[in-house]
Amino acid sequence: HRVPVSLRVSPVRNGDGQITGAVQVFSDNSAKKAAEDKIEQLEGLALLDLLTGVGNRRHIEIRLQASLSAFQRYGWAFGVVSLDVDRLKKVNDTAGHEAGDQVLRMVARTLANSLRPMDSFGRWGGEEFVALVANTTEDGLRVVAERCRRLVEQSTLEAGPGRIRVTVSAGGSMARAGDTPETLMERAGRLMYRAKTGGRNRVEFEDMAGADRR
């Protein structure tokens, strides 16, 4: 069987000081490797939403700060989409909280699978999710947000007495010069809530000039 090892190599020299060989010393490194694996596992769990299996709020906060730093330093454009499940309370009241949890897992899988590997995604809290869309334009961000909304709308869940269907409301905004994580998330969240008050199952955007638009 295989075990992890650490390796030390020492040269062997002759009487003239020339290297004529080497001595290799192998040491069992199982304990250290197990400890490192455990640390990595715990770090992963710290950034994982246990209900849905996607990244949690801390994961998004870390990725958001990294994206903003890259945007400010290199000009790498990105956008944020805030998405909230519509009328989840109704699902909980009529089909039970377990069905509501299943809905959250379904929505999380649907949204995560609709994004590219370079994008970041996670559960912000409650029934709200956040997508960080890398290397995009405002039009590209709109395409991603509309695709997410449409795919959730077309998804169904077999739970309780029948099928459950839900929708999401979303708000999207590109990162701007001078943005902080707080200002960018506030802007996307405000637009998401406007989508809800505007009828739900909608996407609202704010253009680079500051004018909101659907």
Number of C-alpha atoms within 10 A of each C-alpha: 2 4 9 14 14 12 11 9 10 10 11 12 12 9 6 6 8 10 11 9 11 11 10 11 11 12 12 12 13 13 11 13 15 12 11 12 12 12 12 12 11 12 11 13 14 14 19 19 19 11 13 19 15 21 24 23 19 16 20 21 17 12 16 23 13 12 23 24 14 14 19 15 9 9 12 15 19 24 26 25 29 29 32 27 23 17 14 20 14 11 19 15 11 11 16 14 14 13 20 21 17 17 26 22 16 18 27 23 15 17 24 20 13 14 18 12 11 10 15 21 27 26 27 21 12 10 20 20 27 27 25 23 26 20 16 15 15 19 11 15 23 21 12 21 28 17 15 26 22 15 16 22 15 11 16 15 15 12 15 12 7 10 10 17 14 20 23 28 28 32 29 33 28 24 24 16 9 9 14 15 15 10 13 21 22 14 20 25 23 18 27 27 19 20 23 22 11 14 9 19 21 22 27 26 27 18 14 12 6 9 8 12 10 15
